[in-house]
Amino acid sequence: MSTEMVIHWAEQGVFTTLLISGPLLITALAIGLAVSIFQATTQIQEQTLAFIPKIAGVLIALIVFGPWMLTQMLTFAEEIFSNLHQFIG
């Protein structure tokens, strides 16, 4: 196995990880920003106020994006297993 192949598979692994985690992270970021703006405008400084909307939003995003995320993971795993003979020799 050459160093170019190792770099390629590491790059594909990092890209797949970022692609899969992106929708959930962006959802949590957007909800956190909205809650922070709401807290700043109403001057409510409750620390636990941001957790419930984030949890609910990420859960909804997981339901919406879950099948797509699973497809991406299965595609990457399928590529690895189909090229398994290259890793040994």
N, C-alpha and C positions, 0 to 999 in steps of 0.2 A: 504494500500500500504506500503510495507516494505522499509526499507532504502536500502537494496540490490537492489531492483527494481529501486529505484530512481537513485542510483549510476550507474546501468547498462544503463538506458536510457540516463543519462547525458553523460556517456562515449560514447555511440553510437552516440549521437548528436554531440559531439566534433569530433569524428572520421569521421563522415559524412561531417561535415563542412570542415575539413582539406582535405579530399579526393576530395571534390568538388572544393575547391579553389586552390588546388595544381597545376594543369596544368597551370592556368593563372598566378599564382605567379612565377612559374619556368620560364615561357616564358618571363615575364617582367624582371626577374633577369638576364636571359641569354642575352636578348637584351640590357639591361642596361650595363652589363659587356662588351659586344662587342662595344657599343658606347663609353664607357669610355676608352677602349684600343685604339680605333680609335682616340679619342680626344687627348690622351696622345702621340700617335705616330706622329700626325700631328700638335700638339700644338695649336689646335683650342679650345679655352676655351669659347665656346658659351653655355650658360646654357639651352637655349631652344632647342638645337639640340637633346637632348635625348628624348624629349616628343613625337615627331611625330612617330619615329620608335616604341616606346613602345606602343603607342595607336594603331597603325596599327597592330603590332604583337599580342597584346591582343585581338583585334577584330578578327583577323584570327584564333587565338586559341579558341576564343569563338564560332566561326562558326564550327570549327573542333570538339571541345570537347563538344559543347552545347547539342547534343542529349544524350551523355553519362552522362553528369552532370544532365540533367533533369530526366533520368532514375534512377540515384542514389537518387535524391530527392524524386521522386515518390515512390520508394521502401521503403525509410525510413518513409514517411508519411503513406504509406499503412500498415507498421508494427505497427505504433502508433495507427492508427484507428482500426486495427484488434484486438489490445490488450486493447481497451478502457474500456472494462468491468472490467479489473483488476485495473484500476486507481480509479474507483468509490468505489469498495468494499474492 
